[in-house]
Amino acid sequence: MLRFVSKISPADFITLGNALCAIVAITFFIDARGAEITEENVNSITIGISLLFLSMILDGLDGVVARKFGSNHNYGKHLDSISDTFSFCIAPGILIYCTYFRGELNNSLKFLIIAAMALAILFGIFRLVVFTKEGHKHKDFFGIPTPLNAAFIILMSY
């Protein structure tokens, strides 16, 4: 166990902080879900959104730290993609669900909200898989980066 911990680089700790922010943000989004909008619900959503913006900062910072301090392993890009899956796919999808799935809705609206949540998560994961598979070496712009997609979802949900 200690040998594994000694391989964790400073960039890995930042990447794990990115994932932790997303996990905590998800709990705030779930806490805010309810039949009516209250000040407490809005505060929970605001805290969760703030944590997602912190995730975006940490996502940018981990690459800078990795280039500066290096690493004892070569799986940082995979760890980064997994953390990004939580921060920029799953958490924004749950934000969609918890923001719009309130009170009495007809079946068509329920379906649209669940479909929007699922598509946000699945397309984001697919984008991260393609990006990781290609080794982060695209010369040209390739799709919408997941942090930008998360920011769009946040703006549409708040």
C-alpha positions, -999 to +999 in steps of 0.1 A: +000+000+000+027+025+009+046+017-024+014+027-043+011+060-023+047+068-030+039+068-067+012+094-064+025+126-079+015+162-070-005+163-102-024+132-092-034+148-059-048+178-079-066+154-103-081+136-073-092+169-059-110+176-092-129+143-087-136+150-051-151+184-059-174+167-084-185+141-059-193+167-033-211+188-059-233+159-068-244+156-031-253+193-031-273+188-063-292+158-049-299+177-016-314+206-037-338+183-055-374+189-044-409+197-055-404+235-050-376+259-053-365+273-019-337+295-009-320+265+007-322+246-027-308+276-046-279+277-021-272+240-025-272+244-063-249+274-060-224+256-038-224+226-062-219+248-092-190+266-074-174+232-068-177+223-105-160+256-114-132+247-089-130+213-107-124+232-140-096+252-123-080+220-109-084+202-143-063+230-159-038+231-130-030+193-129-015+194-164+007+224-155+019+206-123+025+173-142+047+191-167+066+209-140+072+181-115+068+150-136+054+117-124+065+083-113+041+065-136+023+069-170-013+065-160-020+102-152-040+107-184-063+079-175-067+092-139-075+126-154-101+112-178-118+093-149-119+125-128-131+145-157-159+119-162-172+128-127-166+165-130-178+173-165-201+144-174-218+128-144-221+159-122-236+182-149-260+154-159-272+151-123-275+189-123-298+187-153-320+161-135-321+179-102-328+213-117-356+204-140-372+173-126-394+190-100-430+185-090-457+171-112-445+166-148-461+148-176-444+117-190-431+135-221-413+161-199-399+134-177-386+115-207-370+147-221-353+156-189-339+120-184-328+119-221-310+153-217-293+140-186-283+107-202-270+123-234-249+149-215-233+121-196-229+096-224-216+121-251-192+135-225-178+101-217-175+092-254-156+124-260-132+117-231-126+081-243-118+093-279-095+120-265-077+096-242-073+069-268-057+094-292-032+103-265-042+139-261-023+147-293-050+163-316-035+191-337-069+205-346-099+213-325-118+180-319-153+183-305-165+203-275-142+200-245-160+185-216-153+214-193-169+238-218-199+215-221-202+214-183-201+252-183-228+254-209-250+230-188-243+251-157-254+283-175-286+266-188-294+252-154-289+281-131 
